[in-house]
Amino acid sequence: MTRLLVTEKEWKAKVIETARLFGWRYAHFLMAKTKRGWRTPQEGDLGFPDMVLVRPPRLIIVELKAHPPAVKAGQPSEGQAEWLNQLRAVPGVETYLWWPGDWEQVYLTLAKDSQP
């Protein structure tokens, strides 16, 4: 496993570029600067994962982390973990927590034609 040193923005761009290469549609919700700092405008439970990817018959929901999993910034928040756990229980939904060191697996996951 190769460790890539990238920013979260670079990591997200690499995943999006690869998703596009293999025909995925995606949604990612951007943060906005407010008087109270950076916020992601949303209604509902906090921690919704970073990206939704769809290429029928597959639906992938993924949380991206740029820091290694061994550091706190590389771990999902409580809300993110809960979303991933509940989404994982939905039949047919694939959920992932991807770090740059997972690059080969990310590529293979996006390249394959059907669910595992």
TADAKA-V906043 format. One record per pair of residues at least 24 apart in sequence whose ideal C-beta (glycine too) atoms are under 8 Angstrom apart, sorted by the first residue. I is the first residue (numbers start at 0). J is the second residue. If there is no record, write none. Layout:
# TADAKA-V906043
i:I j:J
i:I j:J
This chain:
# TADAKA-V906043
i:0 j:100
i:0 j:101
i:0 j:103
i:1 j:100
i:1 j:102
i:1 j:103
i:2 j:67
i:2 j:99
i:2 j:100
i:3 j:99
i:3 j:100
i:3 j:102
i:4 j:99
i:5 j:65
i:5 j:99
i:6 j:65
i:7 j:63
i:7 j:64
i:7 j:65
i:9 j:65
i:10 j:63
i:10 j:65
i:10 j:99
i:11 j:49
i:11 j:50
i:11 j:63
i:13 j:102
i:14 j:50
i:14 j:61
i:14 j:63
i:14 j:97
i:14 j:105
i:14 j:109
i:15 j:50
i:17 j:105
i:17 j:106
i:17 j:109
i:18 j:52
i:18 j:109
i:20 j:109
i:21 j:54
i:21 j:109
i:21 j:110
i:22 j:54
i:23 j:52
i:23 j:53
i:23 j:54
i:23 j:59
i:23 j:109
i:24 j:52
i:24 j:53
i:24 j:54
i:25 j:50
i:25 j:51
i:25 j:52
i:25 j:53
i:26 j:50
i:26 j:51
i:27 j:51
i:44 j:78
i:44 j:81
i:44 j:82
i:45 j:76
i:45 j:78
i:46 j:75
i:46 j:76
i:46 j:77
i:46 j:78
i:46 j:79
i:46 j:80
i:46 j:81
i:46 j:82
i:47 j:78
i:47 j:79
i:47 j:82
i:48 j:79
i:48 j:82
i:48 j:83
i:48 j:86
i:48 j:94
i:52 j:109
i:56 j:91
i:56 j:113
i:56 j:114
i:57 j:93
i:57 j:113
i:57 j:114
i:58 j:91
i:58 j:92
i:58 j:93
i:59 j:92
i:59 j:93
i:59 j:94
i:59 j:95
i:59 j:108
i:60 j:86
i:60 j:92
i:60 j:93
i:60 j:94
i:60 j:95
i:61 j:94
i:61 j:95
i:61 j:96
i:61 j:97
i:62 j:95
i:62 j:96
i:62 j:97
i:63 j:97
i:64 j:96
i:64 j:97
i:64 j:98
i:65 j:98
i:65 j:99
i:66 j:98
i:67 j:98
i:67 j:100
i:68 j:98
i:73 j:98
